[in-house]
């Protein structure tokens, strides 16, 4: 745990990445696997992660992300895209997967399936998307921690036009909407105004309240 805390102290939202330094694929795979294994509401995993390394796609995305250089200078650009709605098909797929993998059919689990089927698909699509998007943020947080543990730099980005990114990556046709982008790479040796500044966070007593 000490190593992890040191890694989190080391990480920051990298403003300038070195395009000549590629993140080893094994590190990227471990970061992605951490996201795949992370928590999600009811185990539905209502989002997907797109790993964009194609230079042309990244050049297309960049002007719709305030021309932030990390989009093209990073080694890998992760795009977290949430389900645009909860449907019976999507819910049943995940419950069926659990049953198949565990080799059992639990009465309580099946009752819970029906509870979700009687609730989620009846809500409006925007409410469901917002719920799925919040689940995607759990994945983003896990990716940030995993990247830090791998000593890989990252920069979470909400500053982009989701509709444009959706068009470029063809997300709407897959029932998805982009939520957050996360460039992965290595900080440049020079040119990043934030790199040597002290990390500042609120004091523990201002951030954590213990109710005993």
ChimeraX attribute file (.defattr): number of C-alpha atoms within 10 A of each C-alpha:
attribute: neighborCount
match mode: 1-to-1
recipient: residues
	/A:1	6
	/A:2	7
	/A:3	9
	/A:4	14
	/A:5	13
	/A:6	12
	/A:7	19
	/A:8	18
	/A:9	13
	/A:10	15
	/A:11	21
	/A:12	21
	/A:13	15
	/A:14	22
	/A:15	18
	/A:16	24
	/A:17	27
	/A:18	16
	/A:19	16
	/A:20	12
	/A:21	14
	/A:22	14
	/A:23	18
	/A:24	11
	/A:25	11
	/A:26	9
	/A:27	16
	/A:28	21
	/A:29	11
	/A:30	15
	/A:31	22
	/A:32	20
	/A:33	14
	/A:34	17
	/A:35	23
	/A:36	16
	/A:37	12
	/A:38	16
	/A:39	16
	/A:40	18
	/A:41	12
	/A:42	13
	/A:43	13
	/A:44	17
	/A:45	21
	/A:46	26
	/A:47	24
	/A:48	18
	/A:49	20
	/A:50	15
	/A:51	17
	/A:52	18
	/A:53	15
	/A:54	11
	/A:55	12
	/A:56	10
	/A:57	15
	/A:58	20
	/A:59	14
	/A:60	16
	/A:61	24
	/A:62	17
	/A:63	15
	/A:64	16
	/A:65	20
	/A:66	12
	/A:67	14
	/A:68	17
	/A:69	17
	/A:70	27
	/A:71	30
	/A:72	24
	/A:73	24
	/A:74	28
	/A:75	25
	/A:76	24
	/A:77	24
	/A:78	22
	/A:79	24
	/A:80	22
	/A:81	25
	/A:82	28
	/A:83	26
	/A:84	24
	/A:85	23
	/A:86	26
	/A:87	18
	/A:88	16
	/A:89	10
	/A:90	16
	/A:91	21
	/A:92	16
	/A:93	13
	/A:94	17
	/A:95	19
	/A:96	15
	/A:97	11
	/A:98	15
	/A:99	15
	/A:100	11
	/A:101	9
	/A:102	10
	/A:103	9
	/A:104	9
	/A:105	13
	/A:106	11
	/A:107	9
	/A:108	9
	/A:109	13
	/A:110	14
	/A:111	11
	/A:112	14
	/A:113	19
	/A:114	14
	/A:115	11
	/A:116	18
	/A:117	18
	/A:118	12
	/A:119	11
	/A:120	17
	/A:121	17
	/A:122	13
	/A:123	13
	/A:124	11
	/A:125	16
	/A:126	12
	/A:127	14
	/A:128	20
	/A:129	21
	/A:130	16
	/A:131	18
	/A:132	26
	/A:133	23
	/A:134	17
	/A:135	19
	/A:136	27
	/A:137	17
	/A:138	15
	/A:139	25
	/A:140	23
	/A:141	14
	/A:142	21
	/A:143	26
	/A:144	24
	/A:145	22
	/A:146	23
	/A:147	24
	/A:148	22
	/A:149	20
	/A:150	16
	/A:151	17
	/A:152	21
	/A:153	26
	/A:154	29
	/A:155	22
	/A:156	19
	/A:157	17
	/A:158	13
	/A:159	13
	/A:160	20
	/A:161	15
	/A:162	19
	/A:163	13
	/A:164	16
	/A:165	24
	/A:166	20
	/A:167	14
	/A:168	14
	/A:169	18
	/A:170	13
	/A:171	19
	/A:172	17
	/A:173	10
	/A:174	11
	/A:175	14
	/A:176	21
	/A:177	28
	/A:178	29
	/A:179	25
	/A:180	21
	/A:181	26
	/A:182	23
	/A:183	26
	/A:184	29
	/A:185	29
	/A:186	22
	/A:187	24
	/A:188	17
	/A:189	10
	/A:190	10
	/A:191	11
	/A:192	13
	/A:193	10
	/A:194	13
	/A:195	19
	/A:196	8
	/A:197	8
	/A:198	10
	/A:199	12
	/A:200	7
	/A:201	8
	/A:202	8
	/A:203	8
	/A:204	8
	/A:205	8
	/A:206	8
	/A:207	8
	/A:208	9
	/A:209	8
	/A:210	5
	/A:211	4
	/A:212	3
